[in-house]
Amino acid sequence: MIDDGHLVIFQDGEALRVRTRDGPARFLLVSGKPLHEPIAWWGPIVMNTRKEIEQAVEEFQSGTFIKGASAT
């Protein structure tokens, strides 16, 4: 039994069965191929190294974190 607000990490498998006790439920299922890379995590930012985290935080604070095509 998993309570609200908890994260569950499953091992390899082919199926998942979800059953609720009292009524409807909402959940997010994420799946992907493992990258086997180091993980550095700070708040909502996930990178591979602490140095990348520090750069991302600096960019976020300076307003340059979001990159892409310029607005026209």
SULFENCOR-V85990 format. One line per field, one symbol per residue. phi: phi as a letter, one per 40 degrees, with the letter a starting at -180 (. if undefined). psi: psi as a letter, one per 40 degrees, with the letter a starting at -180 (. if undefined). burial: I if it has 16 or more other ideal C-beta (glycine too) atoms within 10 Angstrom, else O. A space follows every 50 residues. Layout:
BEGIN
phi: ???
psi: ???
burial: ???
END
This chain:
BEGIN
phi: .bcdgbbbbccdababbbbbcbidbbabbbbacdcfbcbbbafcbbbcbc cccccccdccccgbccbicccb
psi: hhiieihhhiaiieihhhhiddaiihihhhiihhefiihhhhbehhadid dddddddddddeeedhiaiii.
burial: OOOOOOOOOOOOOOOOOOOOOOOOOOOOOOOOOOOOOOOOOOOOIOIOOO OOIOOIOOOOOOOOOOOOOOOO
END
